[in-house]
Amino acid sequence: MTEKLLHTRNIGIMAHIDAGKTTTTERILYYTGISYKIGEVHDGTATMDWMIQEQERGITITSAATTVFWDCRDQKYKINIIDTPGHVDFTVEVERSLRVLDGAVAIFCAVGGVEPQSETVWKQADKYNVPRIAFVNKMDRSGADFFGVISQMKEKLGANPIPLQIPIGEEETFTGVVDLITNKAIIWDNESQGMNFTESEVPADLLKVVEEYRLKLIEGVAEENEQLFEKFLADHNSITPVEMRDIIRKATIEQRIIPVLCGASFKNKGVQPLLDAIVSYLPNPSDVESVSGINPYTEKEEVRHADASKPFAALAFKIATDPFVGRLAFVKVYSGSLTAGSYVLNTGTGKKERISRIMQMHANKQNPLTSVEAGDIVAVVGFKEVRTGDTLCDEKHPIVLESIVFPEPVISVAVEPKTQDDVDKLDLALNKLAEEDPTFSVRVDGETGQTIISGMGELHLEIIADRLKREFKIDTNKGNPQVAYKEALVSTVHHREVYKKQTGGRGRFADIEFEIGPADDGIKGLQFINDVKGGNIPKEYIPAIEKGFRIAMQNGVLAGFSMESLKVRLIDGSYHNVDSDPLAFEICAKVGFRESVKAGRNVLLEPIMKLEVNVPDEYVGDITSDLNKRRANVEGIDSKPRYQIVKAHVPLAEMFGYVTSLRTITSGRGTSSMEFSHYAELPQSLTDDVIYKLKGYLVK
């Protein structure tokens, strides 16, 4: 194992919107010497928020990567950091980042605590088994409650948070922290922008609290090791900081605990101990489980270890367009090494690609590298065709790594260029943007000929339109946002479809008998069961039948929306020795789908959003009344000092323009956050209305 690998950390910074992710990253850049001036989100000068749209709105839209170096206890560490967005519309950026990261820092606002998007990113980290540490930010804000956030982490996230620090003061009196491992107070100097701090004894008023939490920490550490437990029984203070850190690191990597630190990034307090914790407790590439994949030729599972001497394997997790170097692919190298100018196999396309240049990224700037080894995250240039989720590997040792599954768009809008000259340019630009963002899709409506773009929310599509104007110089007209409904067959239908076509020469013939209906619980997409007995349909035609149904599902019979799930049981059929071929059976399945689904009971499914509204006490009645008018299901109200949190599930169709309504009702004092929850059946009384509107929908 190389020293280089042991001293590398690939981490992401994740949180709810406005918890302070980018501000914390900017401080990390400053204290590690990458930036000589602290960039601020509110001034539009944050290094990591390099897009014009990010600077104007003060939010992160695209995940930005950077590399920093940090000295901790006489060792130099390389940290690859990805700063991810907090807004739910850009959740794809978090999803694809967590897929390739070895560890993560979850940032929580000391006032807001565990907010809706905090829960979403936490679940995503659970999905990819990413070890994490927590940082409770904004300890200087009014209403800050460190221990309240810890209890919320237990209740809402089911986590096991272990404080490694105790704050000295809260709100405007927050001056520093007590390190429970060293049992020392750390006080930051305001004049040096937090660069300097002093260590001192624990303040007298905190002695009791510190002793209580330190004893719990040492006891937990001692229980991990028999020798340490004996030391603990003899004298609990005899366990050294080095022994404590080793055990905490092991438990963090095994995801049994979440070490919790605190600070105020905007006031430059708490960032250096956070960097120390990143290198002390989060895994290096060799600590995480080796990645496995399928050899496309033998179809057997193979494993790739984080070792530079093994065959090369990497995953492209993000595609971006740079005005100076063209298309970039961000890749995580899982094994082997890659030299600029060499060839790799893209098992996603089956083609060889030449990697002309390798770049170490710093936001939207690049530093060229001659080579890269296992465990690193870089950007590569020179490929002709690569998509998000493609595996790049040694052509003599092919492997397909598990790809990334992205959520489907929930909102659509029709667009057209303002001038006829831009029609072709618009198609090219939209396809480029769809390549970069897997949650953004483009299609042409077969009936109206309109270009329909779909995304994760109003803001997502607003940013797309803004990028078309600024980056591609295309002005567009947009229709009103439309909800991306889905269709579902809720009854089971038995059907036989015979497809015959005679054109003078060789004809086409296919005959299938099947049952079609709702899929089993928990299954998305097509659930295809082949129950044909006795060779009535040759085996080689079965995949074509399955393909026909899968393609047909993309256009339902009610209004042309795709079907979320469907179960097809192929029972019987027949074929012709001359006229039957795979295409005939594929067409037969498509025709059979439409005829059988028409005979069954069909419904529209609408996206339901999880909503949280924070409002002062006096507006709760007005807010719940307004939500009831929007077909919301109000599930509860949590009380906080001076304000209430209303939690509800509400149809997306009823939420367009809600932010403006909320401001009006609460005189600008209410805030809300919303994220996709699930699909539910649209009431029949509204289904006809929706279909009618969709049929007559035109761009304004």
Buried (B, 14 or more C-beta within 10 A) or exposed (E): EBEBBBBBBBBBBBBBBBBBBBBBBBBBBBBBEBBEEBBBBEEBEBBBBBBEBBBEBBBBBBBBBBBBEBEBEEEEBBBBBBBBBBBBBBBBBBBBBBBBBBBBBBBBBBBBBBBBBBBBBBEBBBEBEBBBBBBBBBBBBEBBBBBBBBEBBEEBBEBEBBBBBBBBBBBEEBBBBBBBBEBBBBBBBEEEBBEEBEEEEBBEEBEEBBEEBBBEBBEBBBEBBEEBBEBBEEEBEEBEEEBBBBBBBBBBBEBEBBBBBBBBBBBBBBBBBBBBBBBBBBBBBBBBEBBEBBBBEEEEEBBBBBBBEBBBBBBBBBBBEBEEBEBBBBBBBBBBBBEBEBEBBBBBBEEEBEBEBBBBBBBBEBEEBEBBBBBBBBBBBBBEEBBBBBBBBBBEBBBBBEBBEBEBBBBBBBBBBEEEEBEEBBBEBBEBBBBBBBBBBBEEBEEBEBBBBBBBBBBBBBBBBBBBEEBBEBEBEBBEBBBBBBBBBEEBBEBBBBBEEEEEEEBBBBBBBBBBBBBEEEEEEBBBEBEBEEEBBEEEBBBBBBBBBBBBBEBBBBBBBEBBBBBBBBBBBEBBEEBBBBEBBBBBBBBBBEBBBEBBEBBBBBBBBBBBBBBEEEBBEBBBEBBEEBBBBBEEBEEBEEBBBBBBBBBBBBBBEBBEBBBEBBEEBBBBBBBBBEBEEBEEEBBEEBBEEBEEBEBE
